[in-house]
Amino acid sequence: MKRIILLFLILSATVSGQKIEKIQVGQVEKNPKKAMLMSAVLPGSGQFYSQSYSWGILYSALELTGISAAVYYNQAGNTKTSDYKSFADHHWDVIRWLDDYYGEYEQPWTNPAAEKTHNVYLSIGSHRYTFTEFIQTFETWEEWQAYRDQIELEKEYHFYENISKYKQFKQGWDDWQEYKDDPDYQVIQRSSPHQEDYAGMRKDANDLLKRSTYFTSAIMFNHLVSAFDAYFRTTRWNKRFAHRVHMNMVPNLSSRNQGLTFHMQIDLAGL
């Protein structure tokens, strides 16, 4: 193809008698930094720019797979999270939990389980108590009964974690009374079947959300690798294909005994 182009230029110059200097043929160089930026934003695009089509398809496919998996596992994890929270709200009750502490001990702060319990926050109106503050403020069961219908417990992340992991919260489960004397539930971490089922639900949700974060990290890694790969592939493409042909063609008319002839000088560089 290049030879045909050269021949065409020579013939054109010969016919027209014009001076043609530094005609460039071949493919224009590509910008490696541009390719790097393109793939940093959208993996595979820099590879397409450098005409490495198979690698462009690969990085694009990895990006699509990573995004799809991250979204799928995040949605599945959020659904499971909603399920275990709904289960806990239905089967665990703060008043049932407090009744046991005050019912079993005359002074609830002496309850060994109460001393070991992880913190939760209880509110009555605008006043907010830690659990320890609550049982020290209301020293007897009768003292907080007037506020029984006003007590609210903050159900944030740590609350849903605590009722899953610790026996200090066992009294709040609606099946604890039935299993509190069961020897099988005296030697394992869970205090009742509902707490055990809840712990399994929460683990499933967390596992799904962790998978989503793994795929999110893989997406970021794909952006990084694709960007550097596009830079080097574009640089290599320039070395292989971005050749330049420079020609200086000067037709000179001279007279000889045999007639008129053209003298042409062609300089080729970069091949």
Backbone as numpy.savetxt, mean C-alpha at the origin, in Angstrom:
# Nx Ny Nz CAx CAy CAz Cx Cy Cz
17.37 0.43 -44.80 16.53 1.63 -44.80 17.40 2.88 -44.80
18.46 2.86 -43.97 19.35 4.02 -43.91 20.05 4.25 -45.25
20.42 3.16 -45.91 21.07 3.29 -47.21 20.14 3.91 -48.23
18.87 3.55 -48.17 17.89 4.13 -49.09 17.75 5.63 -48.85
17.72 6.02 -47.56 17.60 7.44 -47.22 18.82 8.21 -47.73
19.99 7.64 -47.51 21.21 8.29 -47.98 21.20 8.44 -49.49
20.80 7.40 -50.18 20.76 7.45 -51.64 19.79 8.51 -52.13
18.65 8.60 -51.46 17.66 9.60 -51.83 18.20 11.01 -51.66
18.90 11.25 -50.55 19.46 12.58 -50.30 20.52 12.94 -51.32
21.33 11.96 -51.65 22.39 12.22 -52.64 21.79 12.58 -53.99
20.80 11.81 -54.41 20.16 12.08 -55.70 19.46 13.43 -55.69
18.83 13.79 -54.58 18.16 15.08 -54.48 19.14 16.22 -54.62
20.27 16.06 -53.91 21.28 17.11 -53.99 21.86 17.20 -55.40
22.01 16.07 -56.03 22.58 16.06 -57.38 21.67 16.77 -58.37
20.38 16.50 -58.28 19.42 17.09 -59.21 19.24 18.58 -58.97
19.13 18.98 -57.70 18.83 20.38 -57.38 20.05 21.27 -57.38
21.22 20.69 -57.18 22.43 21.50 -57.10 22.54 22.29 -55.82
21.73 21.91 -54.77 21.76 22.64 -53.52 22.80 22.05 -52.57
23.26 22.89 -51.69 24.21 22.47 -50.68 23.45 21.98 -49.45
23.66 20.73 -49.03 22.97 20.15 -47.88 24.01 19.82 -46.82
23.88 20.40 -45.67 24.87 20.18 -44.61 24.21 19.55 -43.39
24.90 18.58 -42.79 24.55 17.97 -41.50 23.10 17.50 -41.44
22.75 16.65 -42.37 21.42 16.04 -42.33 21.46 14.88 -41.35
20.52 14.82 -40.44 20.50 13.78 -39.41 19.45 12.74 -39.76
19.89 11.50 -39.84 18.96 10.39 -40.00 19.20 9.41 -38.87
18.25 8.52 -38.62 18.35 7.61 -37.49 17.33 8.00 -36.44
17.33 7.38 -35.24 16.32 7.61 -34.22 16.83 8.59 -33.18
15.94 9.46 -32.74 16.31 10.49 -31.78 16.52 9.87 -30.40
17.48 10.37 -29.66 17.75 9.87 -28.31 16.55 10.09 -27.41
16.36 9.15 -26.48 15.31 9.26 -25.48 15.92 9.74 -24.17
15.10 10.36 -23.33 15.57 10.94 -22.08 15.43 9.93 -20.94
16.54 9.41 -20.41 16.46 8.41 -19.31 15.77 8.96 -18.06
15.98 10.25 -17.76 15.36 10.82 -16.57 13.83 10.89 -16.74
13.41 11.19 -17.94 11.97 11.21 -18.23 11.38 9.82 -18.05
12.09 8.80 -18.56 11.62 7.43 -18.42 11.54 7.03 -16.95
12.54 7.46 -16.17 12.56 7.14 -14.74 11.37 7.76 -14.02
11.07 9.02 -14.33 9.94 9.70 -13.70 8.62 9.06 -14.10
8.51 8.69 -15.37 7.28 8.06 -15.85 6.99 6.77 -15.09
8.01 5.93 -14.93 7.80 4.66 -14.24 7.65 4.83 -12.73
8.22 5.91 -12.18 8.03 6.18 -10.76 6.56 6.51 -10.47
5.91 7.17 -11.43 4.50 7.52 -11.29 3.61 6.34 -11.68
3.91 5.73 -12.82 3.12 4.61 -13.32 4.06 3.51 -13.81
4.32 2.49 -12.99 5.26 1.44 -13.38 4.93 0.85 -14.74
5.97 0.70 -15.56 5.81 0.15 -16.89 5.80 1.20 -17.98
5.36 2.43 -17.65 5.26 3.46 -18.69 6.63 3.86 -19.20
7.64 3.92 -18.33 9.00 4.23 -18.78 9.57 3.14 -19.66
9.20 1.90 -19.38 9.65 0.79 -20.22 9.01 0.87 -21.61
7.73 1.23 -21.68 7.10 1.42 -22.98 7.77 2.57 -23.74
8.11 3.62 -23.01 8.79 4.77 -23.63 10.12 4.36 -24.25
10.85 3.45 -23.59 12.13 2.99 -24.12 11.98 1.77 -25.02
10.74 1.45 -25.36 10.41 0.36 -26.27 10.79 -1.02 -25.73
10.85 -1.14 -24.40 11.01 -2.44 -23.76 9.62 -2.94 -23.39
8.88 -3.36 -24.40 7.45 -3.60 -24.23 7.14 -4.76 -23.29
7.92 -5.84 -23.36 7.64 -6.99 -22.49 7.83 -6.62 -21.02
8.87 -5.82 -20.74 9.09 -5.38 -19.36 8.02 -4.37 -18.94
7.57 -3.56 -19.87 6.48 -2.63 -19.55 5.22 -3.36 -19.16
4.92 -4.42 -19.90 3.74 -5.23 -19.58 3.90 -5.88 -18.21
5.11 -6.36 -17.92 5.36 -7.03 -16.63 5.14 -6.08 -15.46
5.78 -4.89 -15.51 5.63 -3.95 -14.40 4.20 -3.44 -14.27
3.53 -3.25 -15.39 2.12 -2.81 -15.35 1.24 -3.89 -14.74
1.52 -5.16 -15.09 0.74 -6.27 -14.54 0.97 -6.40 -13.03
2.22 -6.22 -12.60 2.52 -6.28 -11.16 1.80 -5.16 -10.41
1.75 -3.98 -11.02 1.06 -2.85 -10.39 -0.43 -3.13 -10.25
-1.03 -3.62 -11.32 -2.46 -3.91 -11.28 -2.78 -5.01 -10.28
-1.93 -6.04 -10.25 -2.13 -7.14 -9.30 -2.01 -6.65 -7.86
-0.98 -5.83 -7.60 -0.77 -5.32 -6.25 -1.92 -4.45 -5.77
-2.40 -3.56 -6.64 -3.51 -2.68 -6.27 -4.77 -3.50 -6.02
-5.04 -4.44 -6.90 -6.25 -5.26 -6.75 -6.21 -6.05 -5.44
-5.05 -6.64 -5.14 -4.94 -7.44 -3.91 -5.04 -6.56 -2.67
-4.39 -5.39 -2.69 -4.43 -4.50 -1.53 -5.85 -4.04 -1.26
-6.57 -3.68 -2.31 -7.96 -3.22 -2.14 -8.84 -4.37 -1.64
-8.64 -5.56 -2.23 -9.47 -6.71 -1.84 -9.28 -7.05 -0.36
-8.01 -7.18 0.07 -7.77 -7.58 1.45 -8.14 -6.47 2.43
-8.01 -5.21 2.02 -8.41 -4.11 2.90 -9.93 -4.12 3.12
-10.66 -4.31 2.02 -12.12 -4.37 2.15 -12.57 -5.58 2.94
-11.92 -6.73 2.69 -12.27 -7.94 3.43 -11.95 -7.77 4.91
-10.80 -7.15 5.22 -10.42 -6.92 6.62 -11.37 -5.97 7.31
-11.79 -4.92 6.62 -12.74 -3.97 7.20 -14.10 -4.62 7.45
-14.50 -5.50 6.55 -15.77 -6.21 6.75 -15.69 -7.11 7.98
-14.56 -7.83 8.11 -14.37 -8.69 9.29 -14.29 -7.86 10.57
-13.69 -6.67 10.48 -13.61 -5.80 11.64 -15.01 -5.37 12.09
-15.83 -5.00 11.14 -17.22 -4.64 11.47 -17.96 -5.82 12.08
-17.66 -7.02 11.58 -18.32 -8.22 12.11 -17.94 -8.47 13.56
-16.64 -8.38 13.88 -16.26 -8.70 15.26 -16.69 -7.60 16.23
-16.74 -6.35 15.76 -17.23 -5.29 16.63 -18.72 -5.48 16.92
-19.45 -5.86 15.89 -20.88 -6.13 16.09 -21.09 -7.30 17.05
-20.26 -8.32 16.93 -20.34 -9.48 17.83 -20.07 -9.05 19.26
-19.03 -8.23 19.45 -18.69 -7.78 20.80 -19.79 -6.90 21.39
-20.32 -6.00 20.58 -21.39 -5.11 21.08 -22.62 -5.90 21.51
-22.82 -7.04 20.87 -23.99 -7.86 21.18 -23.77 -8.76 22.39
-22.53 -9.23 22.59 -22.28 -10.25 23.60 -21.48 -9.76 24.81
-20.96 -8.54 24.77 -20.20 -8.03 25.92 -20.86 -6.74 26.40
-21.01 -6.64 27.73 -21.74 -5.50 28.28 -20.99 -4.91 29.48
-20.84 -3.59 29.49 -20.07 -2.93 30.53 -20.77 -3.01 31.89
-22.10 -2.93 31.94 -22.82 -3.00 33.21 -22.68 -4.39 33.82
-22.77 -5.41 33.01 -22.57 -6.77 33.50 -21.15 -6.92 34.06
-20.21 -6.31 33.42 -18.82 -6.35 33.87 -18.66 -5.66 35.22
-19.23 -4.47 35.38 -19.13 -3.72 36.63 -19.89 -4.41 37.76
-21.04 -4.97 37.44 -21.81 -5.66 38.47 -21.00 -6.76 39.13
-20.21 -7.48 38.34 -19.43 -8.57 38.91 -18.35 -8.06 39.85
-17.67 -6.99 39.44 -16.62 -6.45 40.31 -17.19 -5.98 41.63
-18.30 -5.27 41.59 -18.89 -4.74 42.82 -19.64 -5.81 43.60
-20.14 -6.83 42.89 -20.89 -7.86 43.57 -20.02 -8.84 44.32
-18.81 -9.09 43.81 -17.95 -10.10 44.41 -17.12 -9.56 45.56
-16.80 -8.25 45.52 -15.94 -7.67 46.55 -16.62 -6.47 47.19
-16.52 -6.40 48.50 -17.09 -5.25 49.21 -16.40 -3.96 48.80
-15.10 -4.02 48.57 -14.34 -2.89 48.08 -13.73 -3.31 46.73
-14.28 -2.83 45.63 -13.89 -3.36 44.33 -12.42 -3.12 43.97
-11.79 -2.09 44.52 -10.39 -1.86 44.19 -9.47 -2.93 44.76
-10.03 -3.75 45.68 -9.24 -4.87 46.21 -9.36 -6.11 45.35
-10.21 -6.07 44.34 -10.37 -7.19 43.43 -9.07 -7.39 42.64
-8.44 -8.54 42.78 -7.16 -8.75 42.08 -7.27 -8.56 40.57
-8.40 -8.96 39.99 -8.57 -8.78 38.56 -8.65 -7.30 38.21
-9.30 -6.52 39.06 -9.43 -5.09 38.80 -8.07 -4.41 38.83
-7.20 -4.86 39.74 -5.88 -4.25 39.82 -5.06 -4.53 38.55
-5.29 -5.67 37.92 -4.50 -6.07 36.76 -5.11 -5.63 35.43
-6.32 -5.13 35.48 -7.01 -4.87 34.23 -6.33 -3.79 33.41
-6.40 -3.96 32.11 -5.90 -2.92 31.21 -6.91 -1.78 31.19
-6.44 -0.62 30.86 -7.26 0.57 31.03 -8.40 0.64 30.01
-9.54 1.08 30.50 -10.66 1.47 29.64 -11.20 2.78 30.21
-11.95 3.50 29.39 -12.50 4.78 29.83 -14.01 4.70 29.92
-14.54 5.16 31.06 -15.98 5.20 31.29 -16.39 6.66 31.47
-17.54 7.00 30.92 -18.03 8.38 31.01 -19.41 8.41 31.63
-19.61 9.40 32.49 -20.93 9.72 33.02 -21.14 11.19 32.75
-22.01 11.48 31.80 -22.16 12.87 31.38 -20.87 13.36 30.75
-20.38 14.48 31.27 -19.16 15.07 30.73 -17.90 14.61 31.48
-18.09 13.80 32.53 -16.93 13.37 33.31 -16.42 12.02 32.79
-15.12 11.96 32.61 -14.47 10.77 32.04 -13.55 10.14 33.09
-13.71 8.83 33.28 -12.93 8.11 34.29 -12.12 7.00 33.62
-10.92 6.77 34.14 -10.29 5.48 33.88 -11.00 4.46 34.75
-10.79 3.18 34.48 -11.47 2.18 35.28 -11.05 2.27 36.75
-9.78 2.48 37.00 -9.29 2.60 38.38 -9.92 3.81 39.07
-10.00 4.93 38.36 -10.63 6.13 38.93 -12.10 5.88 39.23
-12.74 5.13 38.37 -14.17 4.86 38.56 -14.43 4.08 39.84
-13.70 2.99 40.05 -13.98 2.16 41.22 -13.48 2.81 42.51
-12.56 3.78 42.39 -12.14 4.51 43.58 -13.10 5.66 43.89
-13.78 6.18 42.86 -14.76 7.24 43.07 -16.06 6.67 43.63
-16.48 5.54 43.07 -17.70 4.87 43.54 -17.27 3.61 44.28
-17.20 3.73 45.62 -16.60 2.67 46.41 -17.54 1.50 46.66
-18.81 1.71 46.45 -19.76 0.62 46.65 -20.69 0.51 45.45
-21.31 -0.64 45.33 -22.24 -0.90 44.23 -23.38 0.11 44.24
-23.88 0.46 45.46 -25.03 1.36 45.56 -24.70 2.76 45.06
-23.47 3.18 45.16 -23.10 4.56 44.84 -23.22 4.86 43.34
-23.02 3.88 42.49 -23.07 4.19 41.06 -24.38 3.73 40.40
-25.29 3.12 41.20 -26.53 2.64 40.61 -27.40 3.77 40.07
-27.31 4.94 40.68 -28.09 6.08 40.20 -27.66 6.50 38.79
-26.43 6.13 38.43 -25.88 6.50 37.11 -25.87 5.31 36.14
-26.53 4.25 36.54 -26.44 2.99 35.78 -26.79 3.18 34.30
-27.83 3.93 34.02 -28.28 4.11 32.63 -27.49 5.19 31.90
-26.61 5.90 32.63 -25.85 6.98 32.00 -24.40 6.58 31.67
-24.00 5.42 32.18 -22.60 5.02 31.99 -22.35 4.60 30.54
-21.35 5.18 29.96 -20.94 4.82 28.61 -19.46 4.45 28.62
-19.13 3.45 27.85 -17.74 3.00 27.76 -17.20 3.35 26.37
-16.00 3.92 26.34 -15.39 4.29 25.06 -14.92 3.02 24.33
-15.52 2.78 23.20 -15.19 1.57 22.44 -14.24 1.91 21.30
-12.99 2.16 21.69 -11.97 2.44 20.68 -11.14 1.17 20.46
-10.06 1.29 19.69 -9.29 0.12 19.28 -8.85 -0.73 20.47
-8.33 -0.09 21.51 -7.78 -0.85 22.65 -8.88 -1.59 23.42
-10.07 -1.02 23.46 -11.16 -1.73 24.11 -11.44 -3.05 23.39
-11.59 -3.01 22.07 -11.87 -4.23 21.32 -10.70 -5.22 21.39
-9.51 -4.70 21.57 -8.35 -5.59 21.76 -8.38 -6.22 23.16
-8.65 -5.42 24.16 -8.60 -5.90 25.54 -9.61 -7.00 25.82
-10.85 -6.83 25.38 -11.86 -7.84 25.68 -11.60 -9.14 24.92
-10.72 -9.07 23.95 -10.35 -10.28 23.23 -9.24 -11.06 23.92
-8.31 -10.35 24.55 -7.06 -10.98 24.99 -6.99 -11.27 26.48
-7.73 -10.55 27.30 -7.45 -10.60 28.73 -8.64 -11.11 29.54
-8.32 -11.92 30.54 -9.36 -12.47 31.41 -9.99 -11.43 32.32
-9.33 -10.29 32.47 -9.90 -9.24 33.31 -11.26 -8.78 32.79
-11.53 -9.05 31.52 -12.78 -8.59 30.92 -13.78 -9.74 30.75
-13.48 -10.87 31.35 -14.30 -12.06 31.12 -15.73 -11.88 31.62
-15.92 -11.13 32.73 -17.26 -11.00 33.29 -18.23 -10.28 32.38
-17.71 -9.55 31.40 -18.59 -8.82 30.51 -19.24 -9.68 29.45
-18.70 -10.89 29.22 -19.27 -11.78 28.20 -20.53 -12.45 28.73
-21.51 -12.57 27.86 -22.82 -13.04 28.31 -22.86 -14.53 28.62
-21.82 -15.28 28.26 -21.82 -16.72 28.57 -20.79 -17.06 29.65
-20.20 -16.03 30.29 -19.15 -16.32 31.26 -19.69 -17.06 32.48
-20.86 -16.68 32.99 -21.41 -17.33 34.17 -21.59 -18.83 33.94
-21.95 -19.19 32.74 -22.19 -20.59 32.42 -20.90 -21.40 32.42
-19.77 -20.75 32.09 -18.51 -21.48 31.94 -17.46 -21.11 32.98
-17.82 -20.27 33.97 -16.80 -19.80 34.91 -16.24 -20.93 35.76
-16.99 -22.02 35.94 -16.49 -23.14 36.73 -16.05 -24.32 35.86
-16.06 -24.13 34.57 -15.64 -25.18 33.65 -14.12 -25.29 33.69
-13.57 -26.46 34.06 -12.10 -26.58 34.18 -11.38 -26.32 32.87
-12.03 -26.58 31.74 -11.37 -26.32 30.45 -11.08 -24.84 30.25
-11.91 -24.00 30.86 -11.72 -22.56 30.70 -10.96 -21.95 31.87
-10.41 -22.79 32.71 -9.53 -22.31 33.77 -8.06 -22.45 33.40
-7.79 -23.20 32.36 -6.39 -23.47 32.01 -6.01 -22.89 30.64
-6.96 -22.30 29.95 -6.64 -21.69 28.66 -6.81 -20.18 28.77
-6.35 -19.46 27.79 -6.36 -18.01 27.85 -7.78 -17.45 27.81
-8.69 -18.08 27.10 -10.02 -17.55 26.96 -10.89 -17.99 28.14
-11.87 -17.16 28.47 -12.68 -17.45 29.66 -14.06 -18.00 29.31
-14.45 -17.95 28.03 -15.74 -18.47 27.63 -15.73 -18.71 26.12
-16.66 -19.49 25.60 -16.69 -19.72 24.15 -16.86 -18.44 23.34
-17.66 -17.50 23.84 -17.86 -16.27 23.09 -16.58 -15.44 23.01
-15.84 -15.40 24.12 -14.57 -14.68 24.07 -13.59 -15.38 23.13
-13.61 -16.69 23.13 -12.72 -17.46 22.26 -13.10 -17.25 20.79
-14.39 -17.30 20.49 -14.85 -17.07 19.11 -14.50 -15.65 18.66
-14.70 -14.71 19.57 -14.41 -13.31 19.25 -12.92 -13.12 18.94
-12.08 -13.76 19.74 -10.64 -13.66 19.50 -10.26 -14.20 18.13
-10.91 -15.28 17.72 -10.65 -15.83 16.39 -11.11 -14.90 15.28
-12.25 -14.26 15.46 -12.76 -13.31 14.47 -11.81 -12.12 14.33
-11.34 -11.67 15.44 -10.44 -10.50 15.42 -9.10 -10.86 14.76
-8.61 -12.06 15.02 -7.37 -12.49 14.39 -7.53 -12.57 12.88
-8.66 -13.11 12.43 -8.91 -13.20 10.99 -8.92 -11.81 10.34
-9.57 -10.86 11.00 -9.62 -9.50 10.46 -8.24 -8.88 10.38
-7.45 -9.04 11.44 -6.11 -8.46 11.46 -5.21 -9.10 10.42
-5.36 -10.40 10.21 -4.56 -11.08 9.19 -4.86 -10.53 7.80
-6.12 -10.29 7.51 -6.50 -9.74 6.21 -5.95 -8.33 6.03
-6.03 -7.51 7.07 -5.52 -6.15 6.98 -3.99 -6.13 6.84
-3.32 -7.09 7.48 -1.87 -7.19 7.32 -1.50 -7.53 5.89
-2.26 -8.42 5.28 -1.99 -8.77 3.88 -2.15 -7.54 2.98
-3.12 -6.72 3.30 -3.30 -5.50 2.52 -2.08 -4.59 2.62
-1.51 -4.46 3.83 -0.33 -3.62 3.99 0.88 -4.24 3.27
0.96 -5.56 3.24 2.06 -6.21 2.53 2.00 -5.88 1.04
0.80 -5.95 0.47 0.66 -5.64 -0.96 0.88 -4.15 -1.22
0.51 -3.30 -0.28 0.78 -1.88 -0.43 2.28 -1.62 -0.46
3.02 -2.30 0.40 4.48 -2.17 0.39 5.06 -2.70 -0.92
4.49 -3.79 -1.43 4.96 -4.34 -2.71 4.72 -3.36 -3.85
3.61 -2.63 -3.80 3.32 -1.62 -4.83 4.39 -0.53 -4.82
4.74 -0.05 -3.63 5.77 0.98 -3.53 7.11 0.46 -4.05
7.42 -0.78 -3.74 8.67 -1.38 -4.20 8.66 -1.50 -5.73
7.51 -1.85 -6.29 7.39 -1.96 -7.74 7.63 -0.61 -8.43
7.13 0.47 -7.83 7.39 1.81 -8.37 8.88 2.11 -8.39
9.55 1.79 -7.29 10.97 2.09 -7.16 11.80 1.30 -8.16
11.57 -0.01 -8.21 12.34 -0.87 -9.12 12.06 -0.51 -10.57
10.81 -0.28 -10.90 10.45 0.06 -12.27 11.11 1.36 -12.71
11.20 2.34 -11.80 11.81 3.62 -12.14 13.29 3.46 -12.50
14.04 2.76 -11.67 15.47 2.57 -11.95 15.67 1.69 -13.19
14.82 0.70 -13.35 14.92 -0.17 -14.51 14.67 0.62 -15.80
13.69 1.52 -15.78 13.39 2.34 -16.96 14.57 3.23 -17.31
15.23 3.77 -16.30 16.39 4.64 -16.55 17.49 3.87 -17.28
17.82 2.69 -16.78 18.91 1.93 -17.39 18.52 1.37 -18.76
17.27 0.99 -18.93 16.83 0.46 -20.22 16.83 1.57 -21.29
16.46 2.77 -20.89 16.48 3.89 -21.84 17.92 4.25 -22.22
18.81 4.23 -21.23 20.21 4.49 -21.52 20.77 3.46 -22.48
20.44 2.21 -22.26 20.92 1.15 -23.13 20.31 1.27 -24.53
19.04 1.67 -24.59 18.39 1.86 -25.89 19.11 2.93 -26.71
19.48 4.03 -26.03 20.20 5.11 -26.72 21.51 4.62 -27.32
22.23 3.76 -26.58 23.51 3.27 -27.07 23.34 2.36 -28.28
22.21 1.67 -28.32 22.02 0.69 -29.40 21.36 1.27 -30.64
20.43 2.22 -30.45 19.60 2.61 -31.59 19.66 4.09 -31.95
20.07 4.94 -31.03 20.03 6.37 -31.32 21.28 6.81 -32.06
21.54 6.26 -33.26 22.67 6.65 -34.08 22.32 7.89 -34.88
23.35 8.66 -35.20 23.15 9.85 -36.01 24.05 9.78 -37.24
23.51 10.26 -38.32 24.26 10.32 -39.57 24.36 11.79 -39.96
25.58 12.28 -40.05 25.81 13.67 -40.45 26.44 13.66 -41.84
25.87 14.44 -42.71 26.41 14.48 -44.08 26.65 15.92 -44.50
27.80 16.14 -45.05 28.09 17.41 -45.69 28.23 17.12 -47.18
27.26 17.55 -47.96 27.29 17.28 -49.39 27.38 18.62 -50.12
28.49 18.80 -50.84 28.72 20.05 -51.57 28.89 19.74 -53.04
27.87 19.90 -53.87 28.03 19.65 -55.31 28.91 20.73 -55.94
29.94 20.30 -56.64 30.84 21.22 -57.32 30.79 20.95 -58.82
30.54 21.99 -59.56 30.48 21.87 -61.02 31.85 22.17 -61.60
32.39 21.25 -62.35 33.69 21.46 -62.98 33.62 21.03 -64.44
34.41 21.65 -65.28 34.39 21.34 -66.71 35.62 20.52 -67.09
35.35 19.50 -67.80 36.42 18.68 -68.32 36.17 18.45 -69.82
37.10 17.88 -70.41 36.95 17.67 -71.85 35.74 16.81 -72.16
35.42 15.92 -71.24 34.32 15.00 -71.50 32.96 15.60 -71.15
32.91 16.75 -70.56 31.63 17.36 -70.21 31.60 17.83 -68.77
30.41 17.97 -68.28 30.23 18.45 -66.92 30.06 17.28 -65.95
30.72 17.35 -64.78 30.58 16.31 -63.74 30.34 16.97 -62.40
29.75 16.22 -61.50 29.54 16.68 -60.13 30.55 16.01 -59.22
31.07 16.76 -58.28 31.95 16.20 -57.26 31.23 16.35 -55.92
30.98 15.24 -55.17 30.27 15.28 -53.91 31.15 14.75 -52.80
31.06 15.39 -51.61 31.79 14.96 -50.43 30.76 14.59 -49.35
30.77 13.36 -48.87 29.80 12.88 -47.88 30.56 12.41 -46.65
30.23 13.00 -45.51 30.84 12.60 -44.24 29.78 11.89 -43.41
30.02 10.67 -43.01 29.09 9.90 -42.18 29.70 9.73 -40.78
28.96 10.09 -39.78 29.47 9.96 -38.41 28.40 9.30 -37.53
28.88 8.60 -36.56 27.97 8.00 -35.58 27.51 6.63 -35.93
27.95 6.03 -37.02 27.55 4.68 -37.38 28.55 3.68 -36.81
